[in-house]
């Protein structure tokens, strides 16, 4: 669905986004300390190039040139395969701008990351029973930063990879990128299940050149984004096709997402958007609820109470840098970091979305994801680093590419790709 809204508003929306980013960078530089040297991003300002530079530029040029036409005419399944492959290639190329070790294999092996705790896990039931007792800092066996800041599901993913023989940072990075790239497929499948295949096709090139790919490659949040998007897709397919199995799997996946990251409890908002769109199938929510109940019950009986972990994590959060990061700055600078993750086209899409949300599932989903981001921002539990933390919600904004004027599609794709290339070449990101 293409809206007839004038282009002037689009330009103002994009300009306001650029202004927000510039203001956050200037204020972050002048009004130190904000505890992020590349504010509003987490990383270091360090212009550089690498082995991924030429492939990234080439992939961007190819998607801009041929992506929109291919998205329109490729058979559906082939489009999904091509979209996933192109997204993974784009994400790997961006990561390789920093080199293999620094940009890919070494990302998840630092002392505060998940892999540092994997060798110490020898008994999974014991891990779950004692997990909350190691969340708070200041004790000899306290979890490292990222493990303490998440439910045990995140650590268990990497323990599982290790047990399968896929040990080390290289394999972990590959899994994160491939899973995160699957969000392209999941978003498209969701839109089609909601009855808007044209929107799904229009979204694919924008999902491929999603600027947030800078942080999907490589961070565990990229994996979370792909898993969460897949869970929402299963819920949509289950409700749309009256499939009890898919609805149950979607509910289980959404519950499991909350055991990967506490903030993913906010997936309830895009899930609610799907339910509103398919309200005639609401009886199938019983099966989705059953799937969620199975996951929650299993984790609780095994010894991990999500609500207890959440309360302790709030304390651990303020034992670290969060206590020194000023809320008055980050409550709006977070949105600048999110703008770099989502890209300037997202501002235009969101500007157009409210006018058509009643009839457009893509607009409804994007607005629901944005509402989740606003809630997370206002909570004060997301101060900096949101360019990766909010990936599971940011991937839903390209769904509204159908709202952009067709004549400007390639121009906005260029803006998206340029955003990612500039960020990855000017900032050595922390993830």
C-alpha positions as CSV (number, residue, x, y, z in Angstrom):
1,X,0.0,0.0,0.0
2,X,1.5,3.3,-1.1
3,X,0.4,6.5,0.6
4,X,0.0,9.8,-1.2
5,X,1.5,11.9,1.5
6,X,3.9,14.5,0.2
7,X,7.6,14.1,0.1
8,X,8.3,17.2,2.1
9,X,7.3,15.5,5.3
10,X,9.5,12.6,4.5
11,X,12.5,14.9,4.1
12,X,11.7,16.6,7.4
13,X,11.5,13.2,9.2
14,X,14.8,12.1,7.8
15,X,16.4,15.5,8.6
16,X,15.1,15.3,12.2
17,X,16.6,11.9,12.6
18,X,20.0,13.2,11.4
19,X,19.7,16.1,13.7
20,X,18.9,13.8,16.7
21,X,22.0,11.8,15.9
22,X,24.2,14.8,15.6
23,X,22.9,16.4,18.8
24,X,23.5,13.1,20.7
25,X,27.0,12.9,19.4
26,X,27.8,16.6,20.2
27,X,26.3,16.5,23.6
28,X,27.9,13.2,24.4
29,X,31.3,14.6,23.5
30,X,30.9,17.9,25.3
31,X,28.9,16.9,28.4
32,X,31.1,14.0,29.5
33,X,31.0,11.6,31.2
34,X,28.3,9.6,29.5
35,X,30.4,6.4,29.6
36,X,30.3,5.7,25.9
37,X,33.3,7.1,23.9
38,X,31.5,7.0,20.6
39,X,28.2,8.2,22.0
40,X,25.4,7.6,21.2
41,X,27.0,4.3,20.1
42,X,29.0,1.9,22.2
43,X,32.5,1.7,20.7
44,X,35.4,3.8,19.8
45,X,35.7,6.4,17.0
46,X,38.3,4.8,14.8
47,X,38.1,5.2,11.0
48,X,39.2,2.0,9.3
49,X,38.7,-0.4,6.4
50,X,39.1,-4.1,6.1
51,X,38.6,-7.2,4.1
52,X,34.9,-6.8,4.2
53,X,34.9,-3.3,2.7
54,X,34.7,-4.2,-1.0
55,X,32.3,-7.1,-0.6
56,X,30.0,-4.9,1.6
57,X,29.9,-2.1,-1.0
58,X,29.4,-4.6,-3.8
59,X,26.5,-6.3,-2.0
60,X,24.9,-3.0,-1.2
61,X,25.2,-1.9,-4.9
62,X,23.7,-5.1,-6.1
63,X,20.7,-5.0,-3.8
64,X,20.0,-1.4,-4.6
65,X,20.2,-2.1,-8.3
66,X,18.3,-5.4,-8.6
67,X,16.7,-6.0,-5.2
68,X,13.4,-4.2,-5.7
69,X,12.7,-5.9,-9.1
70,X,13.7,-9.4,-7.8
71,X,11.5,-9.0,-4.7
72,X,8.5,-8.4,-7.0
73,X,9.0,-11.2,-9.4
74,X,10.8,-14.1,-7.7
75,X,8.7,-17.1,-6.6
76,X,7.9,-16.8,-2.9
77,X,10.2,-19.6,-1.6
78,X,13.0,-18.6,-3.8
79,X,12.6,-15.0,-2.6
80,X,12.9,-16.1,1.0
81,X,16.1,-18.1,0.3
82,X,17.7,-15.3,-1.7
83,X,16.7,-12.8,1.0
84,X,18.2,-14.9,3.8
85,X,21.4,-15.5,1.8
86,X,21.8,-11.9,0.9
87,X,21.2,-10.8,4.5
88,X,23.8,-13.2,5.8
89,X,26.3,-12.1,3.1
90,X,25.7,-8.4,3.9
91,X,26.1,-9.0,7.7
92,X,29.3,-11.1,7.3
93,X,30.8,-8.5,5.0
94,X,30.1,-5.7,7.5
95,X,31.6,-7.7,10.3
96,X,34.7,-8.4,8.2
97,X,35.4,-4.7,7.9
98,X,36.9,-5.1,11.3
99,X,38.7,-8.3,10.3
100,X,38.0,-12.0,11.1
101,X,39.4,-12.1,14.6
102,X,38.4,-8.6,15.8
103,X,35.1,-8.5,13.9
104,X,33.9,-12.1,13.9
105,X,35.7,-14.8,15.9
106,X,36.7,-12.7,18.8
107,X,33.5,-10.8,19.5
108,X,31.9,-13.4,21.9
109,X,35.1,-14.5,23.6
110,X,35.9,-11.4,25.7
111,X,35.9,-11.8,29.6
112,X,32.4,-10.3,29.9
113,X,30.8,-12.4,27.2
114,X,28.9,-15.8,27.3
115,X,31.7,-18.0,26.0
116,X,33.9,-17.2,29.0
117,X,31.5,-19.0,31.3
118,X,30.8,-22.1,29.0
119,X,33.8,-24.2,30.3
120,X,32.5,-23.9,33.8
121,X,29.1,-25.4,33.0
122,X,29.2,-29.1,33.7
123,X,25.7,-29.7,35.2
124,X,22.8,-27.9,33.5
125,X,20.2,-28.6,36.2
126,X,22.6,-27.3,38.9
127,X,23.3,-24.3,36.7
128,X,19.5,-23.4,36.6
129,X,19.0,-24.1,40.3
130,X,21.9,-21.8,41.3
131,X,21.7,-19.2,38.6
132,X,20.1,-16.4,40.5
133,X,22.5,-16.8,43.4
134,X,25.4,-15.7,41.1
135,X,23.7,-12.6,39.5
136,X,24.8,-9.9,41.9
137,X,28.4,-8.6,41.7
138,X,30.8,-8.5,44.6
139,X,30.9,-12.3,45.2
140,X,33.7,-14.7,44.1
141,X,31.5,-16.7,41.8
142,X,29.5,-13.9,40.3
143,X,28.5,-14.3,36.7
144,X,30.3,-12.2,34.1
145,X,28.5,-9.1,32.9
146,X,26.4,-10.5,30.0
147,X,25.6,-13.8,31.7
148,X,24.4,-12.0,34.8
149,X,22.4,-9.5,32.8
150,X,20.3,-12.2,31.0
151,X,18.2,-15.2,32.0
152,X,20.1,-18.6,31.7
153,X,18.7,-19.3,28.2
154,X,21.3,-17.1,26.6
155,X,24.2,-19.0,28.2
156,X,22.5,-22.4,27.5
157,X,22.5,-21.6,23.8
158,X,26.3,-21.4,23.7
159,X,26.7,-24.3,26.1
160,X,24.5,-26.3,23.6
161,X,26.7,-25.3,20.7
162,X,29.8,-26.4,22.7
163,X,28.2,-29.8,23.4
164,X,27.5,-30.2,19.7
165,X,31.1,-29.7,18.9
166,X,30.6,-26.1,17.6
167,X,32.9,-24.6,20.2
168,X,34.8,-21.3,20.1
169,X,34.1,-17.8,19.0
170,X,34.0,-18.6,15.3
171,X,31.2,-21.1,15.4
172,X,29.2,-18.9,17.9
173,X,29.6,-15.9,15.5
174,X,28.4,-17.9,12.5
175,X,25.3,-19.2,14.4
176,X,24.5,-15.6,15.6
177,X,24.7,-14.2,12.1
178,X,22.7,-17.0,10.4
179,X,20.0,-16.8,13.1
180,X,19.9,-13.0,13.0
181,X,19.7,-13.0,9.2
182,X,16.7,-15.3,9.5
183,X,14.7,-12.3,10.7
184,X,14.4,-11.3,7.0
185,X,12.5,-14.5,6.3
186,X,10.5,-14.3,9.5
187,X,9.3,-10.8,9.0
188,X,8.3,-11.5,5.4
189,X,6.5,-14.7,6.4
190,X,4.6,-12.9,9.1
191,X,3.4,-10.2,6.7
192,X,2.2,-12.8,4.2
193,X,0.4,-14.7,6.9
194,X,-1.3,-11.5,7.9
195,X,-2.6,-11.2,4.3
196,X,-0.2,-8.6,2.8
197,X,2.3,-10.4,0.5
198,X,3.0,-7.1,-1.5
199,X,4.2,-5.6,1.8
200,X,6.3,-8.6,2.5
201,X,8.0,-8.4,-0.9
202,X,8.6,-4.7,-0.7
203,X,10.2,-5.2,2.7
204,X,12.8,-7.8,1.7
205,X,15.4,-5.5,0.1
206,X,15.2,-3.2,3.2
207,X,15.5,-6.2,5.5
208,X,18.6,-7.3,3.6
209,X,20.3,-3.8,3.9
210,X,19.1,-3.3,7.4
211,X,21.7,-1.1,9.1
212,X,21.3,-3.1,12.4
213,X,23.2,-5.8,10.6
214,X,26.3,-4.0,12.0
215,X,25.3,-5.4,15.4
216,X,23.8,-8.7,14.3
217,X,27.3,-9.4,13.2
218,X,28.3,-10.2,15.8
219,X,26.3,-10.1,19.0
220,X,24.1,-12.6,20.8
221,X,21.3,-10.0,20.4
222,X,21.4,-10.8,16.7
223,X,20.6,-14.4,17.5
224,X,17.8,-13.2,19.9
225,X,16.3,-11.0,17.1
226,X,16.2,-13.9,14.7
227,X,14.7,-16.3,17.2
228,X,12.1,-13.8,18.4
229,X,11.1,-12.9,14.9
230,X,10.7,-16.6,14.0
231,X,8.5,-17.1,17.1
232,X,6.2,-14.2,16.0
233,X,6.1,-15.6,12.5
234,X,5.0,-19.0,13.9
235,X,2.3,-17.3,15.9
236,X,1.0,-15.4,12.8
237,X,1.1,-18.6,10.7
238,X,-0.7,-20.6,13.4
239,X,-3.5,-18.1,13.8
240,X,-3.8,-17.4,10.1
241,X,-3.9,-21.1,9.0
242,X,-5.7,-22.4,12.1
243,X,-2.6,-24.5,12.9
244,X,-2.6,-25.6,16.5
245,X,1.0,-26.9,16.1
246,X,2.3,-23.6,14.7
247,X,0.4,-21.5,17.3
248,X,1.7,-23.7,20.1
249,X,5.3,-23.4,18.7
250,X,4.9,-19.7,18.4
251,X,3.7,-19.3,22.0
252,X,6.6,-21.6,23.2
253,X,9.1,-19.5,21.2
254,X,7.9,-16.2,22.6
255,X,8.1,-17.6,26.2
256,X,11.6,-19.0,25.4
257,X,12.6,-15.5,24.1
258,X,12.0,-14.1,27.6
259,X,14.5,-16.6,28.9
260,X,17.1,-15.3,26.4
261,X,16.7,-11.6,27.4
262,X,14.5,-10.1,30.1
263,X,13.5,-7.2,27.8
264,X,11.9,-9.6,25.3
265,X,8.9,-9.8,27.6
266,X,7.9,-6.7,25.5
267,X,7.4,-9.0,22.5
268,X,3.9,-9.1,24.0
269,X,3.2,-5.8,22.1
270,X,4.0,-7.0,18.5
271,X,2.3,-10.3,19.4
272,X,-0.8,-8.4,20.4
273,X,-0.7,-6.6,17.1
274,X,-0.8,-10.0,15.3
275,X,-3.7,-11.1,17.5
276,X,-5.6,-7.8,16.7
277,X,-5.1,-8.3,13.0
278,X,-6.3,-12.0,13.2
279,X,-8.8,-11.5,15.9
280,X,-11.3,-13.9,14.2
281,X,-8.8,-16.7,15.1
282,X,-8.4,-15.7,18.7
283,X,-9.6,-19.1,19.9
284,X,-6.2,-20.6,18.8
285,X,-4.5,-18.4,21.4
286,X,-5.3,-21.2,23.9
287,X,-2.7,-23.3,22.1
288,X,-0.2,-20.5,22.0
289,X,-0.8,-20.0,25.7
290,X,-0.3,-23.7,26.3
291,X,3.1,-23.6,24.5
292,X,4.2,-20.7,26.6
293,X,3.0,-22.4,29.8
294,X,5.1,-25.5,29.0
295,X,8.3,-23.4,28.7
296,X,7.6,-21.4,31.8
297,X,6.7,-24.4,33.9
298,X,9.7,-26.4,32.8
299,X,12.2,-23.6,33.5
300,X,10.6,-22.9,36.9
301,X,10.5,-26.6,37.9
302,X,14.1,-26.9,36.9
303,X,15.0,-24.2,39.4
304,X,15.0,-20.8,37.6
305,X,12.3,-18.4,38.5
306,X,12.2,-15.6,35.9
307,X,10.7,-13.0,38.2
308,X,13.4,-13.5,40.8
309,X,16.1,-13.2,38.2
310,X,14.6,-10.0,36.9
311,X,14.5,-8.4,40.3
312,X,18.2,-9.3,40.9
313,X,19.2,-8.1,37.5
314,X,17.8,-4.7,38.2
315,X,20.2,-4.5,41.2
316,X,23.1,-5.8,39.2
317,X,22.4,-3.3,36.5
318,X,23.0,-0.4,38.9
319,X,26.1,-2.1,40.3
320,X,27.8,-1.3,37.0
321,X,28.1,1.6,34.6
322,X,24.4,2.2,34.6
323,X,24.6,4.1,37.9
324,X,27.0,6.6,36.3
325,X,25.2,6.9,32.9
326,X,22.9,9.9,33.2
327,X,19.2,9.2,32.5
328,X,18.6,12.7,31.3
329,X,21.0,12.2,28.4
330,X,20.4,8.5,27.5
331,X,16.6,8.7,27.6
332,X,16.8,10.6,24.3
333,X,20.3,9.6,23.1
334,X,19.1,6.0,23.1
335,X,16.7,7.0,20.4
336,X,19.6,8.4,18.3
337,X,21.4,5.1,18.7
338,X,18.2,3.3,17.6
339,X,18.0,5.7,14.6
340,X,21.4,4.5,13.4
341,X,20.4,0.9,13.9
342,X,17.1,1.4,12.0
343,X,18.3,3.8,9.4
344,X,16.9,7.1,8.1
345,X,14.2,5.3,6.0
346,X,12.7,4.0,9.2
347,X,11.8,7.5,10.3
348,X,9.9,8.1,7.1
349,X,8.2,4.7,7.4
350,X,7.1,5.5,11.0
351,X,5.9,9.0,10.0
352,X,3.6,7.4,7.5
353,X,2.5,4.4,9.6
354,X,-0.1,5.9,11.9
355,X,-2.3,7.0,9.0
356,X,-2.7,3.5,7.7
357,X,-2.2,1.3,10.8
358,X,-5.9,0.3,10.8
359,X,-5.6,-1.4,7.4
360,X,-1.9,-2.2,7.2
361,X,-0.5,-5.1,9.2
362,X,3.0,-3.9,8.4
363,X,2.3,-0.5,9.9
364,X,0.6,-2.0,13.0
365,X,3.5,-4.3,13.7
366,X,6.1,-1.5,13.2
367,X,4.1,0.8,15.6
368,X,3.8,-2.0,18.2
369,X,7.6,-2.7,18.0
370,X,8.2,1.1,18.4
371,X,5.9,1.1,21.4
372,X,8.0,-1.7,23.0
373,X,11.2,0.4,22.4
374,X,9.6,3.5,24.0
375,X,8.7,1.4,27.0
376,X,12.2,0.0,27.3
377,X,13.7,3.5,26.9
378,X,11.5,5.1,29.6
379,X,12.2,2.2,32.1
380,X,15.8,3.4,32.7
381,X,17.0,-0.1,32.3
382,X,18.4,0.6,28.8
383,X,21.0,3.3,29.0
384,X,23.4,3.0,26.0
385,X,24.2,-0.1,23.9
386,X,20.6,-0.2,22.7
387,X,21.7,-0.4,19.0
388,X,22.1,-4.1,19.7
389,X,19.7,-4.6,22.7
390,X,16.7,-3.4,20.7
391,X,17.5,-5.4,17.5
392,X,14.5,-7.8,18.2
393,X,12.2,-4.8,17.8
394,X,14.1,-2.8,15.2
395,X,13.9,-5.6,12.6
396,X,10.1,-4.9,12.3
397,X,10.5,-1.4,11.1
398,X,11.6,-2.4,7.5
399,X,8.2,-4.2,7.3
400,X,6.7,-0.8,6.4
401,X,8.8,-0.3,3.3
402,X,5.6,-0.6,1.4
403,X,4.7,2.8,2.6
404,X,7.6,4.5,0.8
405,X,6.9,6.1,-2.6
406,X,7.9,3.5,-5.3
407,X,10.0,6.1,-7.2
408,X,12.2,6.7,-4.1
409,X,12.8,3.1,-3.2
410,X,16.4,2.9,-4.5
411,X,17.2,6.2,-2.9
412,X,16.1,5.1,0.5
413,X,17.9,1.7,0.1
414,X,21.0,3.7,-0.7
415,X,20.5,5.8,2.5
416,X,20.1,2.6,4.6
417,X,23.3,1.0,3.1
418,X,25.3,4.2,3.5
419,X,24.3,4.4,7.2
420,X,25.6,0.9,7.9
421,X,28.8,1.5,5.9
422,X,29.6,4.8,7.6
423,X,29.0,3.4,11.1
424,X,31.1,0.3,10.5
425,X,34.0,2.2,8.9
426,X,34.0,5.1,11.3
427,X,33.3,3.4,14.6
428,X,35.0,0.3,16.0
429,X,31.8,-1.1,17.6
430,X,31.9,-3.0,20.9
431,X,29.8,-5.8,19.3
